[in-house]
Amino acid sequence: MAQQFNFNLTPGRVITQVERYLFPSGRCRELRKIAATVQDASGVFQTEEIVEVVPPLDCSCLVKDLRDCVECAGCGAIVCANKHSATCPECGNVYCAACLAIVSVEERELRLCKPCGEKLTTHPLIMLFKNIWRMP
């Protein structure tokens, strides 16, 4: 008589490493590395390493290192630095895409934060030049 083995092979997740990162405002994010056992279509179980950020980033990106994330100086959103943020050339602060404005100055388009964009477009000399160029 053949022996029957009852293996309880169910998919699961095991957190293998947790890295906490504290942003300047005091907000904290955790980067969790997880070993997940998944079953493919043929019924074979495989272990994969998954990375997740808890709570998720405001831009919904998946990152491998929280040092690649920045906090927006305007709204405080935590976004990935390489895709969804830019540094304002006027004030030097980092802003998310929602807090940036594209301003046309002297036939150039600049990506500035909204406060710097408003200052630049309402500066008295710029308003004077705009009025001069509109004159026939």
LINDA-V948134 format. One record per backbone hydrogen bond with DSSP energy under -0.5 kcal/mol. NH is the residue of the N-H (numbers start at 1). CO is the residue of the C=O. E is the energy in kcal/mol with one decimal. If there is no record, write none. Layout:
NH/CO/E  NH/CO/E
This chain:
7/5/-0.9  8/6/-0.6  9/7/-1.4  10/8/-1.1  12/37/-0.6  14/35/-2.1  16/14/-0.6  16/33/-2.6  17/33/-1.5  19/31/-2.3  21/29/-2.6  23/21/-0.5  23/27/-3.0  26/23/-2.4  29/21/-2.1  30/54/-2.6  31/19/-3.0  32/30/-0.6  32/52/-3.1  33/17/-2.8  33/31/-0.5  34/32/-0.6  34/50/-3.4  35/14/-2.9  36/34/-0.8  36/48/-3.2  37/12/-3.1  38/36/-0.6  38/46/-3.0  40/38/-0.5  40/44/-2.5  43/40/-1.7  46/38/-3.0  48/36/-3.0  48/46/-0.5  50/34/-3.2  50/48/-0.6  52/32/-2.3  54/30/-2.7  58/78/-2.2  59/78/-0.6  60/57/-1.2  63/61/-0.6  68/65/-1.6  69/66/-1.5  70/79/-2.9  72/77/-3.0  73/94/-2.7  76/72/-0.9  79/70/-2.2  79/77/-0.7  81/68/-3.4  84/80/-1.5  86/95/-2.1  88/93/-2.6  89/111/-0.6  92/88/-2.0  95/86/-2.6  97/84/-1.3  99/96/-0.8  100/97/-0.8  101/112/-4.0  103/101/-0.7  103/110/-2.8  105/103/-0.6  105/108/-3.0  108/105/-1.4  110/103/-3.0  110/108/-0.5  112/101/-2.8  112/110/-0.9  114/99/-1.6  117/113/-2.7  118/114/-2.4  119/115/-2.1  120/116/-2.6  121/117/-2.2  122/118/-1.6  127/123/-2.5  128/124/-2.2  129/125/-2.6  130/126/-2.7  131/127/-2.2  132/128/-2.3  133/129/-2.5  134/130/-1.3  135/131/-0.8  135/132/-0.6
